[in-house]
Amino acid sequence: MIVRTKKYKLPIRTYMLLGLKNIIREQWWVFLIAIGILSLTFFLKSIWLVVIPSLGLILYFLFWLIQFYGVTQLAENKIVFERLGYELTSQQIIIQIDTKRGMPVAWEQIKRASQGKDYFLLVINKAHLIHLPYKIFNSKNEIKFVETILKRKGLIR
């Protein structure tokens, strides 16, 4: 079965929020480092043991926010934020600009997938995400089929 979606334009704000959530999910251990340094204040009374990890954590996430914003401004990434259609099969995903031009993405390139209450999120790497909201599918059966593919590929449970 081939699932052809409606055309969809990924909003920049949605991309940035999903990207930051993905970074927090992948790099949760950064919080542990900050908490570890903050816990030293129980033994050594110094304001710097509070200021430095707090500032470091803020700067770390500001760095990633700037990175995701920068991706939206690059000319070579402008295509990601245009109206695209998707064609999903059990072998690959084809990201289509129009009926003649498209780019295949093999399921093996997808590192991880997650299912929100109204979308699928496919993570290729830290900066490349495929966001598939349910509203772009033509029926509930197509959503179930994509969910089945993701489960068979071991990307979601």
C-alpha positions in Angstrom: 0.0 0.0 0.0 1.2 3.5 -0.8 0.1 6.4 1.4 0.1 9.8 -0.4 -0.4 12.7 1.9 -1.7 16.2 1.2 0.8 18.9 0.8 2.1 20.3 4.1 4.3 23.3 5.0 6.3 22.9 8.2 6.0 26.0 10.3 9.3 27.4 11.5 8.1 27.7 15.1 7.0 24.0 15.1 10.3 22.9 13.7 12.2 24.8 16.4 10.0 23.5 19.2 10.2 19.9 18.0 14.0 20.3 17.5 14.5 21.5 21.1 12.3 18.7 22.4 14.4 16.3 20.5 17.6 17.7 21.9 16.3 17.5 25.4 15.2 13.9 24.8 18.6 12.9 23.4 20.8 14.9 25.7 19.0 14.6 29.0 22.3 14.0 30.8 23.2 17.7 30.5 20.7 18.3 33.3 22.4 15.7 35.4 25.7 17.5 35.1 24.1 20.8 36.1 22.4 19.1 39.1 25.6 17.5 40.1 27.4 20.8 40.2 24.5 22.5 42.0 24.6 19.7 44.6 28.1 20.7 45.5 26.6 23.7 47.3 25.6 21.4 50.1 29.3 20.9 50.9 30.9 24.2 49.6 29.0 27.4 50.3 29.6 29.5 47.2 27.3 31.5 44.9 29.4 30.5 41.9 28.3 26.8 42.3 24.8 28.1 41.5 25.6 30.7 38.9 27.9 28.8 36.7 25.8 25.6 36.1 22.6 27.7 35.7 24.3 30.0 33.2 25.9 27.1 31.4 22.5 25.4 31.1 20.9 28.5 29.7 23.7 29.1 27.3 23.6 25.5 26.2 19.9 25.6 25.2 20.4 29.1 23.7 23.1 27.6 21.5 20.7 24.9 20.2 17.9 27.5 19.7 20.2 29.6 17.6 21.3 26.5 15.7 17.7 25.6 14.8 16.8 29.1 13.9 19.9 29.2 11.7 18.8 26.1 9.8 15.6 27.9 8.9 17.6 30.8 7.4 20.0 28.9 5.2 19.2 28.9 1.5 19.9 25.2 1.0 17.3 24.3 3.8 14.5 26.6 2.4 13.1 23.6 0.6 12.3 21.9 3.9 9.9 24.8 4.8 8.0 24.7 1.5 4.8 22.9 0.8 5.8 19.2 0.4 3.9 16.0 -0.2 4.9 12.7 1.3 4.6 9.2 -0.2 5.1 6.5 2.3 5.6 2.8 1.6 7.0 0.0 3.6 10.3 0.4 1.7 10.9 4.2 1.8 9.5 7.7 2.2 9.5 10.0 -0.8 9.4 13.7 0.0 7.8 15.3 -3.0 8.1 18.9 -4.2 5.8 18.2 -7.0 4.8 15.0 -9.0 8.0 14.9 -10.9 10.6 16.0 -8.3 11.2 14.2 -5.0 13.7 12.8 -2.7 13.6 9.2 -1.3 14.5 8.5 2.4 15.0 4.9 3.3 13.5 3.7 6.6 17.1 2.8 7.7 18.0 6.5 7.7 15.4 7.2 10.4 17.1 7.0 13.8 13.9 7.3 15.9 10.3 8.0 15.6 7.7 9.2 18.0 4.0 9.5 17.9 2.3 12.5 19.5 -1.4 13.0 20.0 -1.8 14.4 16.5 1.4 13.8 14.6 4.3 11.4 13.8 7.8 12.7 14.2 10.6 11.0 12.3 14.2 11.9 13.4 16.9 11.5 10.9 19.5 13.4 12.9 19.6 16.3 15.4 18.6 18.9 12.8 16.6 16.9 10.3 13.1 16.0 11.3 10.1 14.9 9.3 6.9 16.1 11.0 3.7 14.3 9.7 0.6 15.7 11.4 -2.5 13.6 11.1 -4.4 16.3 9.2 -2.3 15.6 6.1 -3.5 12.0 5.8 -6.6 11.2 3.8 -8.1 8.7 6.2 -7.7 7.0 9.6 -6.7 3.8 7.8 -3.6 5.6 6.4 -2.6 6.7 9.9 -3.0 3.2 11.1 -0.9 1.9 8.2 1.9 4.3 8.9 1.8 3.4 12.6 2.0 -0.3 11.6 5.0 0.4 9.4 6.8 2.3 12.2 6.1 -0.6 14.6 7.4 -3.2 12.2 10.5 -1.2 11.6 11.0 -1.0 15.4 10.8 2.8 15.5 7.9 3.0 17.9 6.3 0.6 20.3 
